[in-house]
Amino acid sequence: MYSISSVSPAHPDIVALIAALDSYQSALYPTESNHLLDLTQLPAQMLIMMVIRDRQLNAVGCGAVVLNSDGSGEMKRVYIDPAHRGQQLGEKLLAALEDEALSRSCHTLRLETGIEQHAAVRLYERCGYQLRAAFAPYVEDPLSLFMEKLLVADLRLAGL
């Protein structure tokens, strides 16, 4: 049994998971293609940060959404410890992040991921994310894929 809850990006468990993610990504991509945003530097109202814990309360995954003032958000720092993959934790984490983003008036989620992260790309596709062009602050990069998902099918329902 796993649980998903909100947590500070400065929590030691999150710091450790993000360090593992950074190490993994740094082995796959050059520095200029790694977009390693420090979530602890963002104002709390702009950030949704969640952790997945196992039965023993060990942190085994994390993910975040950075909320923008235009009603969009960017999925960041999604990571599941390799020993816990294959249990649909990624799907559950994305659903929890999307639900919280929607509750905070976020209508569209975007993300950037690397072309070598095949499992992540398949996860995002299964969860309804579609390929799109680069979005600010990114520029096209042959090592990056950009994806997007509308959380509200009709933006008029979001009050826009």
N, C-alpha and C positions, 0 to 999 in steps of 0.2 A: 504494500500500500504506500502510495506517495501522496504528499500534500503540496499545494502551491499557495504561496502567500506573498504579500508585499514585504519589501525589505529595503533598507537604505543601501545605496550603492557603495557606501563606505564600510558596510558590515564585513568582517574578516572572511566570512564564507564566500561572499561575492568577490572580494579582492582575489581570493585564491582561485576561484573558477575563471575569472577574467584573465588572470596570469596564465592559466593553462590554455585558454583560448588564444591569447596573444602569442604564446610559444608555438602553438599549432599553426596559426596563420603566418607567423614570421618564417616558418620553415617552408611554406608553400609559395609565398609571394615576396617580391622586393618591397623595400620600405615605402616607396612612392605609391604602391598599390594596396597598402595596408592602411585602413582608415580606423585607427585605434582611439576612438573618442574616450576621453576620461569623463565618465558620467558623474563623478563626484564634484565636478566643477559646474554642473548645471543647477539652476534654481529648482527646488523641490517641486514646485507647481508645474514645471515643464517635463517632469520625468515620472514614468511608471517603471518600477523595478520589481521583478518577481524572482523568487527562488523556488526550486523544487527540492523537497526533502524526502528521504526514505523513512522507513519505520523507526530507524535508530536516530532520526533527526539529522543525518548527515546531508549536507548540501550536495546535490548531484546534478543540478542544472540551473540555468538562469536565463533571463532575457529582459529586455527593456524596450520601452517606446519613448522616444523624445517627441513631445507634443509641440506643434507649431501654432502660431497665432491664427493661421488661415484655416484651421480645422483639419489639417493633415498631421500625420505623425510619421516618424521613421523608426522602424524596427531595428534595434541595435543589440549587440552582445548576446545573441542567442547561442547557447552552448549546453550540451548534455554530455556528462562524463561518459567516455567510451564504454565503461563497464555497465552502464545503465541504458544504453541505446537498444533499439528494437522492441521497446515496450510502449510505443506511442506517446512517450513523454513530450516529444516535440509538438505533436498535435495538440495535446492538452495544454501545454504552455502557451502556444500561439493563441488558442481559443481564450484562455484566461486574459492574456494581454489585450486581445481584440475587444473582449467584453468590457474591460476596464477603460480602454481607449474610447469606446463608444459611449460609455457612461460619462466621459469627460468631453463630449461633443466633438470627438474626432470622427470624421466621416471617411477618410482615406488613409491607408497605411502604405508606405513605400519602404523599400530596402535595397541595399547593395550587398551582394555576396560575390565570392570568387568563383571563377570557372572550374577550379579544381575541387570545390566542395560539392560533389555530386549528390551526396545524401541530403545536404541542406537544400539544394535546388529542388530535389524530388519532394522533400517535405513541404516547401513553399508552394510548389505546384499542386500537390494534393490538397492543400489548405486554401486553394483558390487564388493564389497570387499569379499574376500574368506578367510576362516580359514587357518592358517599356524602355524608352530612351533614358539616358542619364538625367538626373534632376539635381538642382542646386543643393549643396555646393559642389557636387561631383562634375567631372567631365568624362566623356567617353574614355574607356580604358579597355584594351583587349583582354585584360585579366579579370574584368568585372562584369557582372550581370546586374541589371536593375529590374526590380519587380514592383508591382502595385496591386492592391486589393481595395475595392470600394466596400466599406462597412455598411453603407446606406445606399441601397440601390437607386433611390430617388432622392437626390439632394434636397428637394423641397421639404422632405420629411425631417431633415436635419435642421430646418429653419433657415436655410440659406437662400 
